[in-house]
Amino acid sequence: MADPTPKKRDMRTLRPATQLVHGGTLRSQFGETSEALFLTQGFVYDDMEAAEARFKGQDPGFVYSRYSNPTIAMFEERMALLEGAEAARATASGMAAVTASLMGQVKAGDHVVAARALFGSCLYIVDELLPRFGVATTLVDGKDLAQWQAAIRPETKVLFLETPTNPGLEVYDLAALAKLAHDNKATLVVDNVFASPLLQKPLLHGADCVVYSATKHVDGQGRCLGGVILASRDFIDKNVHNFLRQTGPALSPFNAWVLLKALETLPLRIAQQTKSAGAIADQLASHPQILKVAYPGRADHPQAEIVKRQMLGGGTLVSFEIAGGKAAAFAFANALSIIKISNNLGDAKSLITHPATTTHQRLTPDERARIGVGDGLLRLSVGLEDQDDLIEDIAAALARLDARGLAAE
């Protein structure tokens, strides 16, 4: 006779591909196969005493979808399982996650140290928004531990970075930076969007908090916005929970449902995109019109030793500098047929952008030069198209560029 109460496996003991299909699932009384979409703003209670207990936190149920929601809770739990985090909080976008993870920790008089090579909006938060509220900030070369050490003050509360960086794909030593932060009673917050949670796990290397734009690889199909903050339960409770509850950058339940479904295929997508990105990086590196290629999966990457220690693959992004500057970069991108021009990344479609005129256009030429964003730099997000078709598309665009003579100018 079958056991009427079959034993359930602890999701934390399962592998990522299984976690991303089954993790965090909350089934309703109808026993649905696919996760339920709870499009509701609020919730009802059996009596006033139940409502009081819910608001006091004595009853763990839901109160209002700005705070949490069953569909959002499933997404948070699934992401926490994947990251190996105790807790997660979803947000309306990746930038909402970055903002909350930083502003939830600091007050006027505090100090934040950040790597200079940041996505433009992240740089705005660090360089312009935080100082408006009396939080001093210092930007450093993320590769140089001595600069981090020199920048730290007694009032330093947070070290913040992204690795690999946007768009230069520099990789920073997470274990060394975590130790530096903790030795100085600060926290380390890592934007891990380029690596994805499958190829790099900052918490395992000592980071206190990891943030993602779920808009990128997690959705990976250009459909919706979302973000997530992952950390210990203590960190979330002290620094994130109330900030999100009171300020309201809530993830839509519909977007949470889309992201849940997308997570089921994340391992398959990342594996194929990483394979194709490596092949494309090799092709570009051998072409005479390409001055420089940055790809963490190549042995010639400047931080190849760090990559080997803390990443499980090179990722889905390739950055390269084309001879001929902006005119050649524009002409090359315009000549592509399959690869589309867009500033998004991590998508099923291969996308290319010119950082100097898009994601980093607000920086001065000198500021762009300091982080390696030249006029000839292009950032390619490799999608799920056939690898050979992508390589042929790039080769044809380079041939057209050569025929026009732009790369030699």
Backbone hydrogen bonds, N-H to C=O, Kabsch-Sander energy under -0.5 kcal/mol:
donor,donor_aa,acceptor,acceptor_aa,energy
11,M,9,R,-0.6
13,T,10,D,-2.1
14,L,11,M,-1.3
18,T,15,R,-0.9
19,Q,15,R,-2.4
20,L,16,P,-2.6
21,V,18,T,-1.1
22,H,18,T,-2.3
23,G,19,Q,-2.6
25,T,22,H,-1.5
27,R,25,T,-0.5
31,G,28,S,-1.6
38,F,36,A,-0.7
39,L,37,L,-1.1
40,T,38,F,-1.7
43,F,63,V,-0.8
51,A,47,D,-1.6
52,E,48,M,-2.4
53,A,49,E,-2.4
54,R,50,A,-2.2
55,F,51,A,-2.2
56,K,52,E,-1.8
57,G,53,A,-0.6
57,G,54,R,-0.9
58,Q,53,A,-2.0
59,D,53,A,-1.4
65,S,41,Q,-3.4
67,Y,64,Y,-1.9
68,S,64,Y,-2.3
73,A,69,N,-3.2
74,M,70,P,-1.8
75,F,71,T,-1.8
76,E,72,I,-2.6
77,E,73,A,-2.4
78,R,74,M,-2.3
79,M,75,F,-2.4
80,A,76,E,-2.3
81,L,77,E,-2.2
82,L,78,R,-2.1
83,E,79,M,-2.5
84,G,80,A,-1.7
85,A,80,A,-2.2
87,A,231,A,-2.1
89,R,229,I,-2.3
91,T,227,G,-2.6
92,A,249,P,-1.7
97,A,93,S,-1.5
98,V,94,G,-2.3
99,T,95,M,-2.6
100,A,96,A,-2.3
101,S,97,A,-2.3
102,L,98,V,-1.6
103,M,99,T,-3.0
104,G,100,A,-1.9
105,Q,102,L,-1.7
106,V,102,L,-0.8
109,G,134,G,-3.0
110,D,107,K,-2.2
111,H,155,E,-1.7
112,V,136,A,-2.3
113,V,158,V,-2.4
114,A,138,T,-2.6
115,A,160,F,-1.9
116,R,140,V,-3.2
118,L,116,R,-1.6
120,G,359,T,-0.5
123,L,119,F,-2.6
124,Y,120,G,-1.8
125,I,121,S,-1.9
126,V,122,C,-2.1
127,D,123,L,-3.4
128,E,124,Y,-2.3
129,L,124,Y,-2.3
130,L,125,I,-2.6
132,R,128,E,-0.9
132,R,129,L,-0.8
133,F,129,L,-0.7
133,F,130,L,-1.5
134,G,131,P,-1.7
135,V,130,L,-1.9
136,A,110,D,-2.1
136,A,134,G,-0.7
138,T,112,V,-2.1
140,V,114,A,-2.2
142,G,140,V,-0.8
144,D,141,D,-1.8
145,L,143,K,-0.9
147,Q,144,D,-0.7
148,W,144,D,-1.5
149,Q,145,L,-2.6
150,A,146,A,-2.5
151,A,147,Q,-1.7
152,I,148,W,-1.2
152,I,149,Q,-0.5
156,T,153,R,-1.6
157,K,111,H,-3.0
158,V,111,H,-1.1
159,L,187,T,-3.0
160,F,113,V,-2.4
161,L,189,V,-1.7
163,T,191,D,-1.3
165,T,170,E,-1.7
169,L,165,T,-1.8
174,L,172,Y,-1.1
177,L,173,D,-2.1
178,A,174,L,-2.7
179,K,175,A,-2.1
180,L,176,A,-2.1
181,A,177,L,-2.5
182,H,178,A,-2.7
183,D,179,K,-2.6
184,N,180,L,-0.9
184,N,181,A,-0.8
185,K,182,H,-1.6
186,A,181,A,-3.1
187,T,157,K,-2.1
189,V,159,L,-2.9
189,V,187,T,-0.5
190,V,209,C,-2.6
191,D,161,L,-2.8
192,N,190,V,-0.8
192,N,211,V,-1.8
196,S,192,N,-2.1
199,L,195,A,-0.5
199,L,196,S,-0.9
200,Q,196,S,-1.2
204,L,201,K,-1.3
205,H,201,K,-0.6
205,H,202,P,-1.1
206,G,203,L,-1.3
207,A,202,P,-2.2
208,D,188,L,-2.0
209,C,188,L,-1.7
210,V,230,L,-2.6
211,V,190,V,-2.4
212,Y,228,V,-2.0
214,A,212,Y,-0.9
214,A,226,G,-1.0
215,T,226,G,-1.3
216,K,213,S,-1.7
219,D,214,A,-2.2
220,G,216,K,-2.9
227,G,91,T,-1.9
228,V,212,Y,-1.7
229,I,89,R,-2.6
230,L,210,V,-2.8
231,A,87,A,-2.0
232,S,208,D,-0.6
236,I,232,S,-2.4
237,D,233,R,-2.8
238,K,234,D,-2.3
239,N,235,F,-2.7
240,V,235,F,-0.6
240,V,236,I,-1.8
241,H,236,I,-3.2
244,L,240,V,-2.6
245,R,241,H,-2.4
246,Q,242,N,-2.4
247,T,243,F,-2.0
248,G,244,L,-2.2
250,A,248,G,-2.2
256,A,252,S,-2.4
257,W,253,P,-2.1
258,V,254,F,-2.2
259,L,255,N,-2.6
260,L,256,A,-2.2
261,K,257,W,-2.1
262,A,258,V,-2.0
263,L,259,L,-2.0
264,E,260,L,-0.7
264,E,261,K,-0.6
265,T,262,A,-1.4
266,L,263,L,-0.9
269,R,265,T,-2.4
270,I,266,L,-2.8
271,A,267,P,-2.0
272,Q,268,L,-1.9
273,Q,269,R,-2.8
274,T,270,I,-2.5
275,K,271,A,-2.0
276,S,272,Q,-2.4
277,A,273,Q,-2.5
278,G,274,T,-2.2
279,A,275,K,-1.7
280,I,276,S,-2.5
281,A,277,A,-2.6
282,D,278,G,-2.0
283,Q,279,A,-2.0
284,L,280,I,-2.8
285,A,281,A,-2.4
286,S,282,D,-1.0
286,S,283,Q,-0.6
287,H,284,L,-1.7
290,I,287,H,-1.5
291,L,289,Q,-0.6
291,L,321,E,-2.5
292,K,321,E,-1.2
294,A,319,S,-3.4
295,Y,293,V,-0.5
298,R,295,Y,-2.2
301,H,298,R,-1.6
304,A,301,H,-2.0
307,V,303,Q,-2.6
308,K,304,A,-2.2
309,R,305,E,-1.3
310,Q,306,I,-2.3
311,M,307,V,-2.4
312,L,199,L,-2.6
316,T,194,F,-0.6
318,V,380,L,-2.5
319,S,294,A,-2.1
320,F,378,L,-2.3
321,E,292,K,-2.6
322,I,320,F,-0.5
322,I,376,G,-2.5
323,A,289,Q,-2.9
325,G,322,I,-1.0
328,A,324,G,-1.0
329,A,325,G,-2.5
330,F,326,K,-2.9
331,A,327,A,-2.2
332,F,328,A,-2.6
333,A,329,A,-2.3
334,N,330,F,-2.7
335,A,331,A,-1.2
335,A,332,F,-0.6
336,L,332,F,-0.6
336,L,333,A,-1.0
340,K,350,S,-2.4
342,S,340,K,-0.6
342,S,352,I,-1.8
348,A,220,G,-1.4
351,L,381,S,-2.3
352,I,340,K,-2.6
353,T,379,R,-1.9
357,T,354,H,-1.7
358,T,354,H,-0.7
358,T,355,P,-0.9
360,H,355,P,-2.5
361,Q,358,T,-1.5
363,L,360,H,-1.3
368,R,364,T,-2.6
369,A,365,P,-2.3
370,R,366,D,-1.8
371,I,367,E,-0.8
371,I,368,R,-0.8
372,G,369,A,-1.2
373,V,368,R,-2.9
374,G,372,G,-1.2
377,L,374,G,-1.3
378,L,320,F,-2.7
379,R,353,T,-2.5
380,L,318,V,-3.4
380,L,378,L,-0.5
381,S,351,L,-3.4
381,S,379,R,-0.5
382,V,316,T,-2.8
382,V,380,L,-0.6
384,L,348,A,-3.6
390,L,386,D,-1.9
391,I,387,Q,-2.2
392,E,388,D,-2.4
393,D,389,D,-2.1
394,I,390,L,-2.3
395,A,391,I,-2.4
396,A,392,E,-2.5
397,A,393,D,-1.9
398,L,394,I,-2.4
399,A,395,A,-2.2
400,R,396,A,-2.1
401,L,397,A,-1.9
402,D,398,L,-2.5
403,A,399,A,-2.2
404,R,400,R,-1.5
405,G,401,L,-0.9
406,L,401,L,-1.2
408,A,405,G,-0.6
409,E,406,L,-1.4
